[in-house]
Amino acid sequence: MSSETQPSKRAKVMAAWTPSSWQPLPKVQMAEYEDKELTAKVLGKLSSLPPLVQPNEAERLKSLLAAAARGERFIVQGGDCAERFMDCRGDRLEAQVSMMLQMGMIMETITGRPNVCICRIAGQYGKPRSKPTEVVEGYGEIMSFKGENINGYEPTDRKWDPERLLQGYWHSAATLNFLRGFVASADPMVLSKVELGQLTALPDFDKLKATARDMSAKFAMGKEKHEFFTAHEAMQLDLEEALTRKAGDKYYNLSAHLVWIGDRTRQIDGAHVEYFRGLSNPVGCKIGPSMKNDELKELVQKLNPNKEEGKLVLITRYGAGKVADMLPGHIEAVKASGVPVVWQCDAVHGNGIVATNKYKTRKVSDILSEIMECIEVHKKCGTVLAGIHLECTGQSSVTE
């Protein structure tokens, strides 16, 4: 087929979007279940359950993201790499959302822009893997752990199980219910408290403590209520389709306010991009060093066909020292497309290293370096860095 016929064919496909139009297209990073009857039963149940969020909340976030893209607000997005069912507990959830609200206050103080708080929570139960299997001593080659929506962490619990999708829904619902109540009813001074426990050894700790106290008091007395939004990487598309609802003439994924596509699932003619292009939610897409400029131009046109402000978040994840080589070309490609986007920096995923104890980790210096590089490039290119996207936790003991 000649290249001249390709755009019209693609336009025809784009015009026929439905929540299930992704199904015949190439799929990656998705579990395929042996028990088709059980899978259909689970998905049918999920389709009948109440939505976790509301369309007006997704639209509210879209308007805030548009403001961030104009430099009027600053996005602080973060949370666990992958949530665990066992962490759906009041103390852990309180610590997680409190950390995010604190980060928002700090960034608002630094940038002078009101923050937009987005949590990787209440649905971040999936985990992309570079290989479908791994070799575990004593067990041989087994399926890789893909998040508790799909299988268990223990080597004996690695079979893909569709009933886990229902468990994910119930845990997401419980998480969201707790967080809504906590944020709405907690003492403003509690929500605005900045924790400094791990900084006591710093020589200027007393000064930091005084600054934190003043900051907490300021935000506790503020008139603007604390808002938070939920987000997750949408990998298991049959689950996402089951939680998609029609509102008027629009379709929303009502499992979260924002869903994003990972760097491994952003193929232009793949299932994930096809599903995402029809959603009215704000959506995100990770952009790494392998993204070609012309590919990005086509991708943003497909993901934001109506050129809505606040609709599409491009989450760059290059790695420290690579931003100046990659980001300018990507910015120019987006400018050439005419599609408005929200630029966000993920300074974690491009900076992974393996420590001597074989744990995967990142250096804070690399994370800060990538953020500063992004700020500098956006300044030079006349664009706005609208926010940051971090893997982070409110827990004190982590291995990554």
C-alpha positions, 0 to 999 in steps of 0.5 A: 500500500502506498504511503499516500493511502495510509492517512485516509485509512488511519482517519477511517479507523479513528472515526470508528472509536468505541471502548472496545475498538482496541481489541483486534490491535497488537497488544503488549504488557497485558495478561491473557487468561486461560479461563475465558469463562471466568474472565468474562464473568469478572469483566461483566461484574466490573462493568456493572459496578459503580464508577470510582470517580465522576466525569465532572472530577475528570473535567475539573482536573483537565481545567487545572492541567490546562492552567498548569500548561499556561504556567498558572499552576504546578503539577505534583504527581507521585506515589508507589511504583505499584500498590499492594493490597496489603497496604490498603490500611488507614495508617499507610494511606494517610501517610501517602496522601499526607506526603503528597500534600506536603510535597505540593505545599513545598513546590507551591512555596518554591514556584509561587504557583498553586499546586495540582496534587495527583496521586499514583493511588487507588488503582496503581496495581499493575507493573510493566515488565521488560520480560514476561518470565524470570528465573527464581532460585528453587522455582526455575523459570516462572511468570514475572510479577506484574502487580497484584491486579495480575498475580502475586509477588510470591513465586508460588502465586505467579499464575495470572488470575482474572479474579484479582481484577475484582480485588483491585477494584474493591481495594481501589474503592476502599482506598478512595473512600478513606482518602476522600473522608480523611482529606475532607475531615482532617484538621487543617493543621494536620494536613498542612504539617511538614514532616522533617524527621529524617533531616534532624542531622542537617546543620541548618535543621532549626532554620528548616524547622522554622520555615516548615512551621511558617509554611504549615500555618500559612496553608492551614489558614488558606481558603483553598481546600485541599484537592487530590486526584487519582491516576494509574498506568492503564495496562490491562485494557480489558479492565480499563474498558470494563470501567469505561462509562458513557456520560452524554456523548463522551466516554470516560475511564472512571477508574481514575481521574487520569490514566497514562500510557507507559513508554513500553505501550505507546505504539501508534498503531497499538491497542493502548493508543487506540483505547486512549484516543477516545477517552474524555479524561485527561491522559498521559503518555511517557516519552523516553529516549527511543521516541522519534520526533516524527513519531511524537508528532503523529502520536500527539495528534492521535491522542488529542485529536480535538486539540483540547487544552489540558487533555494530554500530558507528555511525561518525559523520562530521559535520564540525567544528562540526556535532556538537552539532546532529546527534549528540544527535538520533541518540543519542536515536533509537538509545536509542529503538530499544533496540538496543545500539551502539558509538559511534565518531567519524570526524573525517576525512571530514566535514572535507575541504577543497581546498588551493590546489594543488587537493589534497584535505586536512584540518586537524588542528585540525578533526579534533581539534575534531570528536573533542572535540565528540563526547566532550562530547556523549556525556558530556552524553547519558550515552553512551560514545565508544568510539573513533576512526576515521581515514584515516592512513598510515605513509608520510611523503609523502602528498598528502591 
